[in-house]
Amino acid sequence: MFIHLKTANLRFMKWLVAFIFLFVSFAPSVLAQDAMTAREKAAAAKKAALKAREDAELRVEADMVTMNSLVEALSKNLGQLHYLRTICYGPSDQKWRDYASRMMNIETAGDSADRRQLIRAFNAGYYQEEGRHTQCSNAVGADAAALAENGRHISAMLGDPYRER
């Protein structure tokens, strides 16, 4: 009986060792497949983010054509950024509205008609983005980045002493 148990135990040990060997030998290839999948997922996410940003930039550029002046375009741009920032940081965040107010004070210098036009452009930008986004997301980040880049371009053009007025 003792010999029979020893033989059965030995067979079990052989099977256990064979199973462990197979498991260990296949584990790296399974991990490599998982890692490849993770790399593919990261590449797909990066591609989607770049596409979203490109779409946002194209939309912003197409919208620029409808503006009467660079100052009006900047005012609308600030309104868009203001909405996007408030849905991500809360309604108490007034960073872009404050910038717009200062810009309007400088650009209108007491001309109420021009000021109303800039306020309309700011509000149009705000409501345009309100119609597009309802909560903070990656798409909001892509749109904000495209709008910020557009705002930098508009500001550079406004600062150019040789620009057409």
Secondary structure by P-SEA (a helix, b strand, c coil): caaaaaaaaaaaaaaaaaaaaaaaaaaaaaaaaaaaaaaaaaaaaaaaaaaaaaaaaaaaaaaaaacccaaaaaaaaaaaaaaaaaaacccccaaaaaaaaaaaaaaacccaaaaaaaaaaaaaaaaaaaaccccccaaaaaaaaaaaaaaaaaaaaaacccccc
